[in-house]
Every structure is written in structure tokens, then in C-alpha cells.
Amino acid sequence: MAVLESRGLNRRRGQETVGTVQGPESGARPRDTPQAPPVQGLCSLPVVSSSQGQPDRKEGEPNGPQPPWHAPEQLAGLGAAAGPGWAISRCLADSRAALQPAAPRGTGNRARHDLRVKCPGGNRMEVLKEKEEEEQREEEEMMKALEISNNLQNVELKVSVERVCAPSDVILSELLVAYYPCLSASSYPGSDFDWSSIDISQLPPSYKTNSLKEKKLLHIADHFLQQYTHLCPDRKPLFLHPLNECGVQKFVSTTVRPTLLPYAELYHWDGCASFVSDYLTMEPLKSPIAPPSSLYSPTTILKCQRGNCFDFSVLLCSMLIGAGYDAYCVHGYATRNVCTLDETLELCPLLRKPQEVPKEVVKKKPNKYKLRPLPDLRNKFELQLEAEKKAESEAAPKNKEREEEKVTEVEKPEHDPLYGLRVHAWVLVLSGKREVPETFFINPFTGNSHSTTDERFLGIESVWNHRNYWVNMQDCRNGCKDLTFDLGDAVRWEVMLSGSMKPLQLLPDAEEEEELSDSDTDYMQENEGEDMSFDMPPSWVAQIGISPREFETRCSQGRKVILYKKAKLEKWAPYLNGSGLVKRLTIYADLDRTEVVEVREWFKNREDMLDMREVNKQTHLTTEYFSPGHRLGLKAHTYASLAPETERTVEFYSETRVDGLQKRVEKAEEMAEYFVGRDDFLHLRHVEFGRRGEKTHLAGASTDINSRPIVQIKECFHRNLEKHADDDVAEYLFLITEGRIHLTYHLKDNYITASKKFFRVPEENRRGNEIVMTPETCTVYQAGSPEKEKRLIPLYILLKKLIEKEKQLKLQVRQSEAEVLNILKIRQNEETDIKLSVSIYNTERNEKRRQQYEAMKNTMESELLGQKEQNLDYLAPFLIRIGGGEKMTKAQALRVRDDCLADFKRRLVDRANIIQARFDKAVKELQKKELWFQENRNQLSAEEEGEFLARCSETKFQIHITELRLKREKQMASQKYLALEEKLCKDPRLAEHLSYA
């Protein structure tokens, strides 16, 4: 594993480490020996001592320690590097930084040598003298600091000794509480689940032991970790080989088990993420600033249905890789809300508005030749008013955004003293595979995707999949915004298992990189011949499986509650609620979630096809949405009450209706119906009703007492291009109470007025079915034509058609009212008796129904069979011979018995004779075939002889079966005869005449 060491040396040529560093194998290096410095990798910034160099906190800055990547720039010359693991021993590192000299002897000698080369002859001794004086002063300061920090060194020694026998999580928690007195052990809630109760006796052997290849991998990982610690002493230890549920060390990459599960939803990343976040229950890490000491298999996590962020990530990564995604588990750092699954200040995903895609504005090419613009004749005062209104409308969204910003500032979470130090694990999905256009993160706790520039993800230590392990060597002081996720870049990502010694990949600004020295080049050439390849062993985890029942149940105990900002989301497993409710979103007006504004409910598997229901608590309106398939064709229903003749809006799937009705809007005194796709081009019918208490005069037919009186009916039509505009009616208006009819035609081309006709038919002019036509009955306006004499006959015919149409419209209105009442009645019945449908692919639930169906079928068959036996009278043919009387004499009874027995005996003999004849015929045929075979045997080929023998064997089998049937028939004949004789003696119709002993 000299790759890491050589890369670290070559990456920072010309720099040296301060102090003496203990090597992984060869013991301590001499202090004056040049050594590779700490790699300026993830979040490399100086560790600031608490006793010196600490800047005063400015006004407005939060209290508590700041994350390492927010350290002031003026402290960048202290010479100590820190990554996100800066807080492992912060309470010790602060004082250690004060004790460490700025320039040890080894560094001073090198500096002296450099100065002798660079300084001119006369000033060389003066410069050296000044340098020696500086070193003496620094050594004196160091001795004073040593006397002050004796107690702290004793504490550090004690902690280092206890580190051998104590788990790392315990040590980190103690250090954390020691450094942050404001925090106590109660700040880290534990889990109520007893992980020691897991039964490991049934686990496969791969869980309890390591193969030879796994042992070799662990040895390589230990060697890699030693070199990494040697080159990066101030970074946090890597998460390489935690313990599994059996207490065996397993490399993290072998814990990933790529699996493609047989569910269509789990073939996409969002389905996998949603399932993991719903199925598992989140458990916090024991120490929020350190990774866990154990990592259980995904099979155990699925069985227990709980785990920490690392368990979530490994399971999700296994499913994504199995589905074909280029996915990786990430060990990094995130904000408190992300690590603790606190979404109380996050907007619910169901309430987020989709981002509007800006429309591309096509720029017109300037025309060289254009007309002189016309003078602007608009009123300048009106233009000024319009400009002011436009400015106000444009400023309204900005003011709203400012108000929202103020609210968000008020609602900002409190300062986190562990900001930047909280360990978290998530999933990285790289672009390329499965047509993923852009690299993104997935938070396994929520199942939501995030951009790689999301500010909630603060840094990355390492990533891994089932094939390899990469360490991040990039600066994370700006979080993950500036990270490059090209894992093939050996400068930015240190790979653990490399197939061969490849040359380093140069950065785009390669001209700024320094060239390798001759010694490093020779070292790399010497190791080119060594085979450094090592394939990752297969996963030790058993096949991941999820039963249909588990996949359907999803949430733990079938229910899950998520709290968002001013919202609460509840989820249930299908079929858990009798109403089919699977999801409910409650929207509140305040952050404390006390005042309900709106409730949204989602349903599944409803026979009435109800899909969603929205209840607005402020307007008291309820809106129900239906999937296609409702028996009435309902699409949506908005109402305040299910009582008739109240305000409601009913939408239909117009393609399922013959009349093309799309929407019906009903109020107390009016009703409007909207149509689409009709052959008569009708698109609107509007009806106005009168009050029942008013005495409205209805022309024509009488009205039902219980129905609302119709005042007027209006119908609107689209343009029919096959007709002339003067013959194409655009609007019919029937003023029923006034006895008038208005017709408005479509506009003709280049006309601003339309032709109209007005009819007035009072009731006194109506005599039964006849209409009295007078010149005052009709008024005609023909657009674009001078007034002409009225032709009464065509108008009379038209008026009769209109009166007939009025009657039909009244009937249709009453039918619409009846349909509304029917819809309300059916909806009430559906809500009273809710029924859930079961898919034919739901094998578990259909199995129960299948068993019920089979049991019912068997019961019906047995009942039918018994009924047939009862209906079948075996004595009926013999009773007819004696006249079929109900009462028989003894002689008649004896005759019936004898005839029945004789007939049954004859049938038995006939059956035996038939079987005997078939047996004799088969034996004769077999004898003939054998004789023919003996005569023609020499002329037959091997194939023909084989076919003949096969046919003979089949014939012999049939003869054997026939012989067995004949024997059985002879044996059972006497028994059947005696059974019939006994049955006849017991027959109630013959028993009184026959003696039965």
C-alpha cells in the first residue's frame, strides 16, 4: 500500500511536518528527517488553541465553538491541519497546539540551509544569528507552556490508556461532554430497542466468520488506515471495518448487497428511497460526532425495522445498485435537522410548488424596412395610472417575499454547538447510469433528493460501494458545494484498492503543479512490476428479501407520522383502515400546529374510486376527487353539505357519458351545465329557478309541487361552420315566466351585430296545441339587411319547434335535478358502507377469498348432489308397472322387489359380459400381432421392430387393466346385489310388506 504514501509525498513536495511522527512500521522517525506533511485534505484548516490566538467573538456571532471550516483566515499559519474530525480530541488538541514549537530543530536546519543559499555573503551570519535567537525564545515559551499543562497531559495519558479497552463511541461522548459543559448525557437519546435480543443462531456462517479473502481485505484496510493516520494525523479515523451483529469485523464495502427486488416501484430511485424511509424507524447515533462502532447487515435491519443513518444508507445503496444506479454510501457531516430527522422547519414536499420553466423568448430579426409608427393617441394620465398599477402588482410578490424572509428569520433554528461536527450518512448517486442527468444526494431518513450544493450537507470523509472505498481529499470549508465527484481523480479521491500503479491524474491547472523528483520517479518505476490488484470479496450478507406483506405494510406497525412546518403528514398501510385511508396531510395556520386550516386525505383500493378528499376548515368546503371507473362517471365533487339544493360543483369524465356533460354547478336558485364534444355544438345550459313560496306564473305545462319552479333556461352553442351564420343559433333564451323566447345567431364575418329573433307568446294566445300567430308575436332583426315584410308561416313553424324544445328542456332540467339527488344518495350509501377492492395480483388476500370460494363451491355441490339423489327415485320405473299408487299390497310389493332385483342382476351380468368381450378381443388381437411378427420378423428394420414391441407392450397393459376390472366386477357383484336387497327392505314404501331380519 505504498500508493497512498507516495501520492501524499508527491502531492506536497517542498513541505515538512512539524515534530516527530510515529510511523506505521519502522517506529519513530528522526526529527530532522524530512517527512510528508499532513495532507491538506477535507476541511484542512488550523486548530485554534483556546489559550492563545483565539479571536474575540464579534457582535451577532453565535456562542459556542465554530466548525473548523469557519476558522478566521488570519490564523492560517499555525501549521496544524484539521478536517471534520477536528473535534475528536479538541479538548486535548487546543493545549497541544500551544505546547508545540513553531519550528523544531529539523525544520530549523532546513531553513538555515535555505537561507545560506539565498542570502548574500555579508548578511548571512546576521540572518543566522537572528534565527537562532528566535528559536531560543520559542523554546523558552514552550517550557513555560509545559509547566502549565502538566495536568492536561495527565488527562490525555489517562484517556489514551482507557482507549484500549473502551469503545470509541464512549470515549468520544466523554470528550464531547468534557468540552461542552452545557451538554449532558441526556442530550443523546438512546433507543428503547434491545439489540442484544437479536437471535444470531439462525444466521448463515458468513455472518460469524471471515473467509481468507476477507481476512486479507481486513489486513489491507488496517495497513491503509495506518498510512492514512500517518499522513493525515489530524483527520478523523476512517469508517472501514465495524463489527456486525455477530461481533465480527466486516469491511463496509462487503456489507453492501446489490439486490433487485420484484416490485415495479423499487425499480426507480424514488420508490426505493420512499420505501426505506417509510419501512425503517430512525435511531440516532450514540455519539453525534462519531460513526457507530457496529454496522449490521441489511437483512437484520429489515427484520428489526430500525437503524441509524449508516444502516439506512447501506440498505438503500444495495437496492439502488441492484436497480442499476451508480450509487455510493457517504460518510460525512450534516446539520442537526438532517441528522436528527427534524423536519419541523421544513416545508412539506406535498405543498411545494413545481418550479416554473422559463419560456424561451424568440427574438425577431430586425427588419430593415419598416413603416413609420402611428402617433400614440392614448391618454397619458390613463397610461400613468396603468403604470402605477403594474408597478404595484410587480411589487406585491417582492413584498410578500420580504415578509416571508422576515418570518423565516424569526423561525430560524437555534444555534447548534455541534454545527459541522455531526456525523451523518447518506447516498450519492452519480450521473450516467439509468439516464441520470446530474449527480445528486439522497437523504435516507426522508427519501428526498438533494443537490450536491445543498447547504445542509457540510462535508464528506469517504464514500464506498460494493467494489471499492474512496477517501475525500478535497477542501470542505464551503460544504459540498466545491466538491468534484470524479472518483477516478487520484488527487481529489484516494482509492483504497487500485488495480495497478497508474500515473497521477493532473488537475486542469497542471502547469502550477511541481514536477516529481528523480528519487520519487525511481521509486515508482521500481514498484511498477508489483501486482497491487485485489478484487473485493463478495458480500457476506444473505440475499435481501421483502415479502409482499412487508412491502405493502411499509410503515412500522402500519402507521407513520411526520411533522413539518405548519403541517402534519400521517401514513398508513393499505387495507389497515377500513375506509381505505393511506395518507393524511393536516395544514395548520401556526407553528405550534393548533389551528387547522385544511385537511387532505388520500385513499386507495376504494370500490367507489375515491382517490382524494380536501376539507377546507375556513370555507367549510369539501372536495372529493375520483379515479376513472366510478359508476356515475364522477371526477370531482365540491360541496358544503350533502343536502339537496345546496351549493355544489360536480365534475364528470365526459368521455364516459352519452350527453358529453363535463361539469354541473348548482346553487340554491340556479344551475349551470357545461358540455364538450357534442354533435349539436352545445357547450352551456344555464337554468334559473324561482322560490317555492313565490307565485310564479308558468306558461305552458304545469310544474311538480315538490320541484323548484323554472324561471328561465339558456343554451349556448359553438359555431357550426357547415351552416350560414344567419341560420346558426348561438343562444336560446327561454323566459318561461314571461312567455318570451329570444334567439341570437352567430356573428357574420365583418359584422359587429348579430341577427336576432324575439317571440312573445302569452298564455291567452295559446289554445291547447294551437298557437295564435299575430304580427306582434314575433320581432326579427336581420343584420346587414333592410327591413322586409315578415313571412308569418316560416316564423309560425319555427315558433312551434321552439315551444316543443322548451318542453324538452324542462324535462331535461328535471332529469338533471333527479340525477343530482341520485348522486347524493349513492355517495351517502358509499360513505356509509365503504367497500375495498382487492387486486387479482394480491395473492395473499386473494388466497383467502379463493379458499372461501372453494368452500362455498363444495358446499353448493354437495347440496346439489343430495338434492339430485333425493329427486332420483330408483323405484319409479317399477312403480309405473303397477299403476304408481301410493299404497301397495303385499303382492305388489313383492313384485316390485323382484323386478328391481332382476333388473339389477341383469345389468351386472351385462356389464361383466361387456368387459369379458373387450378382454377376449384384446387377447385375440395381441395373438394375431405376435403371429404376424414371427412371420415377418426378418424383414423388419430395427426402428420398425422397436415400434411394434412398443405397441405390443401398450396392448398387454390394456389387457392387464381389463382383466383387473373383470375380476373386481365379479367380486363386487354379489356385494352390490345384497346392498340393493337390504336397501329395498328398508325402503318405507316396501318395509311394511317385507319382513326384514
PEWOTA-V861243 format. One record per backbone hydrogen bond with DSSP energy under -1.0 kcal/mol. CO is the residue of the C=O (numbers start at 1). NH is the residue of the N-H. Records with the same first field share a line. If there is no record, write none. Layout:
BEGIN
CO=NH + NH
END
This chain:
BEGIN
2=6
3=7
4=8
5=9
6=10
7=11
12=15
21=29
27=23
30=33
39=41
41=44
43=45
58=61
67=70
68=71
72=75
73=76
75=78
82=45
83=86
85=88
89=93
90=94
92=96
93=97
95=99
96=100
104=108
105=109
106=110
107=111
108=112
109=113
110=114
111=115
112=116
113=117
114=118
115=119
123=127
124=128
125=129
126=130
127=131
128=132
129=133
130=134
131=135
132=136
133=137
134=138
135=139
136=140
137=141
138=142
139=143
140=144
141=145
142=146
143=147
144=148
145=149
149=153
150=154
151=155
152=156
153=157
154=158
155=159
156=160
157=161
158=162
159=163
161=164
162=166
167=171
168=172
169=173
170=174
171=175
172=176
173=177
174=178
175=179
176=180
180=183
184=187
185=188
194=197
195=198
204=207
205=208 + 209
211=215
212=216
213=217
214=218
215=219
216=220
217=221
218=222
219=223
220=224
221=225
222=226
223=227
224=228
225=229
226=230
227=231
228=232
231=39
232=235
238=240
240=252
242=250
243=295
244=247
248=244
261=263
264=267
265=268
268=272
269=273
270=274
271=275
272=276
273=277
274=278
275=279
276=280
281=307
287=290
288=423
293=243
297=301
298=302
299=303
300=304
301=305
305=281
307=283
308=312
309=313
310=314
311=315
312=316
313=317
314=318
315=319
316=320
317=321
318=259 + 322
319=323
320=325
321=324
325=327
326=430
328=428
329=464
330=426
331=461 + 462
332=424
333=458 + 459
335=339
336=340
337=342
343=346
346=565
348=351
379=383
380=384
381=385
382=386
383=387
384=388
385=389
386=390
387=391
388=392
389=393
390=394
391=395
392=396
395=399
396=400
397=401
398=402
399=403
400=404
401=405
402=406
403=407
404=408
405=409
406=410
407=411
416=419
418=421
422=334
424=332
426=330
427=442
428=328
429=440
433=436
436=432
440=429
441=450
442=427
443=447
448=443
450=441
451=454
454=457
456=335
457=480
459=333
461=472
462=331
463=470
464=329
468=465
469=496
470=463
471=494
476=479
478=481
485=487
486=489
489=493
492=473
494=471
500=502
508=510
509=512
510=513
517=521
518=522
519=523
520=524
521=525
522=526
523=527
547=551
548=552
549=553
550=554
553=555
555=558
556=559
558=573
560=571
562=569
564=567
566=588
567=564
568=586
569=562
570=584
571=560
573=576
577=580
580=604
582=572
583=602
584=570
585=600
586=568
587=597 + 598
590=593
595=589
597=617
598=587
599=615
600=585
601=613
602=582 + 583
605=837
606=609
609=627
611=603
612=625
613=601
614=623
615=599
616=620
621=616
622=639
623=614
624=637
625=611 + 612
630=633
633=653
635=626
636=651
637=624
638=649
639=622
647=640
648=666
649=638
650=664
651=635 + 636
652=654
653=656
654=657
660=676
662=652
663=674
664=650
665=672
666=648
669=689
670=667
671=687
672=665
673=685
674=662 + 663
678=681
681=718
683=675
684=716
685=673
686=714
687=671
688=711 + 712
694=696
709=690
711=736 + 737
712=688
713=734
714=686
715=732
716=683 + 684
720=723
724=727
728=746
730=717
731=744
732=715
733=742
734=713 + 736
735=739 + 740
739=761
740=735
741=759
742=733
743=757
744=730 + 731
748=751
755=745
756=781
757=743
758=779
759=741
763=766
765=772
767=770
770=767
774=777
777=760
779=758
781=756
782=785
791=795
792=796
793=797
794=798
795=799
796=800
797=801
798=802
799=803
800=804
801=805
802=806
803=807
804=808
805=809
806=810
807=811
808=812
809=813
810=814
811=815
812=816
813=817
814=818
815=819
816=820
817=821
818=822
819=823
820=824
821=825
822=826
823=827
824=828
825=829
826=830
827=831
828=832
829=833
835=607
839=842
841=843
842=846
843=847
844=848
845=849
846=850
847=851
848=852
849=853
850=854
851=855
852=856
853=857
854=858
855=859
856=860
857=861
858=862
859=863
860=864
861=865
862=866
863=867
864=868
865=869
866=870
867=871
868=872
873=876
875=879
876=880
879=884
880=883
889=893
890=894
891=895
892=896
893=897
894=898
895=899
896=900
897=901
898=902
899=903
900=904
901=905
902=906
903=907
904=908
905=909
906=910
907=911
908=912
909=913
910=914
911=915
912=916
913=917
914=918
915=919
916=920
917=921
918=922
919=923
920=924
921=925
922=926
923=927
924=928
925=929
926=930
927=931
928=932
929=933
930=934
931=935
932=936
941=945
942=946
943=947
944=948
945=949
946=950
947=951
948=952
949=953
950=954
951=955
952=956
953=957
954=958
955=959
956=960
957=961
958=962
959=963
960=964
961=965
962=966
963=967
964=968
965=969
966=970
967=971
968=972
969=973
972=976
973=977
974=978
975=979
976=980
977=981
978=982
979=983
980=984
981=985
982=986
987=990 + 991
990=993 + 994
END
